Structures are given as structure tokens and as C-alpha cells.
Amino acid sequence: MSGDKAKPIPFTWTFAAGAIAGISEILTMYPLDVVKTRVQLQVGTAKAGTDHYNGMVDCFRKIIKNEGFSRLYRGITAPILMEAPKRATKFAANDKWGKFYREVFAVPTMNQSLSVLTGATAGATESFVVVPFELVKIRLQDKASAGKYSGMIDVVTKIVKEEGLLAMYNGLESTMWRHVLWNAGYFGVIHQVRSLLPARETKQGQMMNDLIAGSIGGTVGTIVNTPADVVKSRIQNTTRVPGIVPKYNWTLPSIALVAKEEGFGALYKGFVPKVLRLGPGGGILLVVFTTVIEFFQKLQK
């Protein structure tokens, strides 16, 4: 992203800036992620009762009323621990892959096609880092698991004991789909939007451009990857039993199954809280990342 500047940005700076940006976003937007997961794990149409949600507002209301406000932050330890390596890997991998593809294709600066390719590759790279953390987060966010796990360490211990060490990477394939699609949309769109926005002379104006580009990129990425995210949540929330093939196992067959049993709209369960998080969240990420990089560059002068 900032790799087009005349002076190369050290990898450690990119990593640190991505980590700070990621933690800033998760602390601001986490309750929306809890609501998104609850709605995505709800199979079939919503029914009356405390365990069923008719949408984002109903889910927020029932969680606060029946479980307490703090439940909106249940499982946040895993995402916080994940966000630093996840976001740092996202931006650092995007920067490194961008340089790699520019050299391979002999292109001096990033263009739309390279931005999409770079974002997709960075998303695949990022997936290997986040899967265990995502698995723990999903298990803790599910209301049905509230009495089974006492916290992050307990989740890891029980998964390894009951399902095996490799179970920590359940959902790797679906996570790759989710991150490849989101990153391709996000980085591809912010490159295009930035080029279309009028040049800003002031720091505040440049920050507003980043916020607009990042928010639009986050929204497009969310539209593209939500079906993969819905089935990822279900795949990772399924306890593996030896000899039994789980109902949700691979991404594309699971997407087809959800559409068949619940209708196409079910593939966009949790879309509203997800886009409310990742739309503005994408803007927050880009603004914080850019600000931190500029701070580091000032220190270098």
C-alpha cells in the first residue's frame, strides 16, 4: 500500500503499523462480530424465544437482556491476540506480494489488476495465521458453548484433547476462501477509489480520503465474502467426531447446502452487523495504518 513511496518501508514498520491498526479496529467493533456470529450459527429461519434472533437489533437486545452486556465481549482475548499477527500479516504480506508481482510483471506501480491479485495472495497468507484463533473465538461466541468452555485456554485444551491437535486448523479451507475474497475486494477497491478521489492538500483531507476508500473497500469485501464466512462459522463450530463426516465440511458444498435448505438469503446471515463492522472498520484500519506509517517515517528523518 505504502510501497509506492520513494523510500522503501522496513518490514518491521509495516508489521507494527498493521498490528496497531488491527487492535484499534477490534476494540472498537467487537460486539458487532459477536452478533454476526450468533446470527450466522442460527440454522433455519428465526423463531420466537430467547435463543433465536430476528436480526441484528433483536440479537443485541436479547444478549444484553438475557446474558448481560459483558457477553458482547466474550471471547475477545483470542481476537486481540490474533489481531496483531493477523492485521500485521495482512498489510505486510500485501506490501511484500505487491513488490513481488510488480517485479514479476515488470510494472513500476500498482494497478487495479495487481491490487486484486496482491490482496488475494495476502489473504491466503493471512489465513494460516488466523485459523486457530478464529476457531477459539467462534466456540466462545456461540451461546450453546457458554457452559462448555470457561475461557480461551480451556477451549484450546478441550479441542486438542477431544478432537486432536490438527483440529485447531479445522476450517482452514473456508478461512482461505473468506480472506482471499475479502482482501481481493478490499485492496482492489481502495486502490481504485483512491485514484478517483480528488487530491487532498491537508493531512485531514488525506485522512478523509483514506477513511472513504477503506470503508468502501471493506463494504465490497464483505459483500463478496459473506457466504464463505457463514459456512466458515458453521464448519468451525462443529465438534469433530472420528468416523463421522460433519454436515458442514468444505466451503462450496456447504454454501450449496445452506442455499438449498435455508434459501439463498441464508448465505448473508449476519451481513448487517458484519458490514457495519468491516465497512467503517476497513476505514479505521486504513487510517490508523497510514498514520502509524507516516509517524515512523517522520522518526526516520
N, C-alpha and C positions, 0 to 999 in steps of 0.2 A: 504494500500500500504506500508506504513512505519510501519504498525502494527506488522511486524515480528521482529522488533528490540527488544533487550533485555528489554529496558526501555520503558514502555508504553508512548505514546504521548498524552498529555492532549487534550480533545475535542476542547478547545478554540484555541489551536495552529493549529490543523487540519483545523478548520473553517477559521481562519485568513489566513493561507497559501493558502487555496483554493480560498479565496476571492481575494488575491493579484494576484494569478496565472490567475484567470478569467479576471480581469480587464486588466492585461498586454496583454492577448490574444485579447480581444475585441478592444482595442485601436490600435492594430497592423493590425487586419484582417477585420474590419467592412465593408469597401467598397465592399469586396467580398460578404458579406452577403446581401447587398442591391441589387447587381447584381443578385445573386442567386434567391432572392425573386421575382424580376421583371420577370425573365425568367420563374419561376415556375407558376406565375399567368397568363402567356400568354397562352390562350386556343387555341388549334389547331396549325397548322403549321405557321411558321413565314411568314409575308407578307411584302411588301415594305411599307415604311412610317416611320415616327418618333416614332410611338407608338409600333412598332414591332421590335423584336430583333432576329438576326440570330445566336446569340451565345454570349459568354462572352465578347469578344473584341468589337463586334458591340454594345453591351449594354453599356459598359464603354464609348465608343466613343459618342454615342447618348446622354447619360445622361450628360456628360461634355459639349458637344456642345449645346444641346437644353435647359438644365436646370441649368448648372453651376456646377463647381467642388464640391461646398459645398453640393449639393444634394446627393453625395455619403455618406454623414454623417447625412442625415436627419433621425430623429428618434433615434439617438444614445443615448439620455438621458435614454430612457426606458431600453435598453440593459445594459448600465453602472449600473443603479440602480438594474437591475436584476442579473448582472454577479456576484456581491459579494455573495448574498444568493444562487444563482444557483450553481456556482462552489464550494462554500464552502460546500453547502449541498451535492454536488456530491462526493467530497473527504471525507467529514466527514461521510456521510451515507455509503460509500463504506468501510471505516475503521470500523465503528460500525457493519455493517452487516457481514463483514468478520470475526470479532471476534465472533459474534453470531453463524454463520454457523460452524466455527471451533469447538466451544463448542458442538453444536448440533450433529455434525457428528464425534466428538472425533478425529479431525485431528489436529496435532500440528502445521503444517504450511500450507500455501495456496498452492493449486494445480490448474491445468487448469480448472477442472470442477467447483471447488468452486469459482474461479475467475470470470467465466462466470455467475454463479448464483448470486454471490455478486454484480457484475456490473449491472445485470438486475434489481435486487431488489432496488439498489441505484438509478437506472434510474427512476423507478416507484415513489420512494420517492421524487426525484427531480422534477418530473412533476407537483406536486401540488404547488410548489413554483413558477414555471416559467410561467404558463399559462396566467395570466393576463398581464404580461409584454410582452410575445410573441404576444398576441392579439394586444396590442397597437403598437408594433413595426411593425407588418405586415400591419396594417392600414396606418401607416405613410409612409412606404416604397413604397406602391402602388402608381403609378403615378396618377391613376384615383381619388385617395383620396386627392391629393395635395391641392385642393381648399376647401375641406370639413373640414379639421382639421388644426388648427393653431399650435398645439403642443400636447405634451403628456397629459396635464391636460384636454385640450379640447376634446381629443379622449375619455378619461375616462368619462367625463361629458356627452357627447353626446351618448355614448353607453349605459350608465346607464339610461339616460332619454328616449331614443328611443327604447331600446331593453330590459331594465330591468337589475337589479343588477347581476342576475345569468349569464347574457350574457358575463360577464367578464371571465367566465370559459368555453365559447364556445371552442371546440377543445380539451378538456381535454383528451378524449379517444385517439385521434390521437397523442396528445403530449406524452401520456404514451407509445404508440407504438414506437414513434420516439426515446424517451430516453431509453426505455428498450433495444431496438435493438442496439442503438449506444453504450451505456455503456457496454452491454454484450460483444460486439465485441472489444471495446477499452480496457477494463480492462483484458479481457481474453487473448487478443493478447499481450499486453505489458508484462504480466506475462510470457508467453511462449517465447517471443523474448528476454527478459532479461536473461532467463535461457540458451538461446542458444548463446548469445553473449559472447565473451571472457572476462574474469575478467579484470578489469582495476585497476591499482595501483594508478593512479593520479586522482586528482579532475577533470581535464579537460577530461580525459578518461571516467570517470564515467558519466560526463555530456553529452558526446557524445553518450554513450550507452542509456541514458535516452531520448535524442533527437531522436535517431534512433527508439527506441521502441515506443515512444509516437507518432511519425509520422506514423509508420506502423499501430499502433493501431487506430489512427484517420482515416487513409485511409480505413481500413477494416470496421470500424464502419460506415463510410459514405457510402460505397458500400451497406451495409446491410440495412441502414435505409432511404435511399433517397426516395423510393416510398412513405413511410409513411410521409416524410417531404413535398413532393409535395402536397399530399392531405390535409395535415395539414394547409399549407399556404392557400389553397383554402377554406377550411372549416372556418378558422378564418377570412378570408377577406369577407365572406358573411354576409350581414346585415340580421338579423333575423326579419321576419315579422310574427306576430301572425296568425295562421291558415294555413300558407303556409310551406310545407316541403321543405327545401333547396335542391338544386341539389346535393351538397356535404355535407353529414351529418355524416356518420360513416366511419371509415377508410377502412375496407376491401371492402364494396360495392363501395366506391369511387375509390379505386385502380382498381377494375374491370371495373368501368365506364370509367375511363381515358384510360385504356388499350383498351377498346372496341371502343371508339370514336376517340382516337388520336394515337393509336398504343402503343405497349409495351415501345418503346423508350421514350414516353412522361413521363413515370414514373421516368425517370432520367434527366428531365429538370433541368437545374441549377447545374448539377453534377460537371462540371469542376470548377466553382468558389467555390462550396461547398467543394470539395476535396482539392482544393488549400488552402482553409482556414483551414479546420479541420484536414488535414494531418499534415502540419507544425504546425498548431495551437495546435494539440494534443501534439506535441513535446515541444512547448513553455510551455504549461500547466504543463507537467510533470517536465521539467527542473526548472521552477520557483517554483513549489510546493515543489520539493525536496530540492532546495536551501534554501527556506524560512524555511522549517522544520529543516534542518541542522543548520541554523542560530539560531533558537530558542533553539535547543539542546545545542549549544555552550554557550548560555546565562545561561542555567540551571546548567552548570558545575561550 
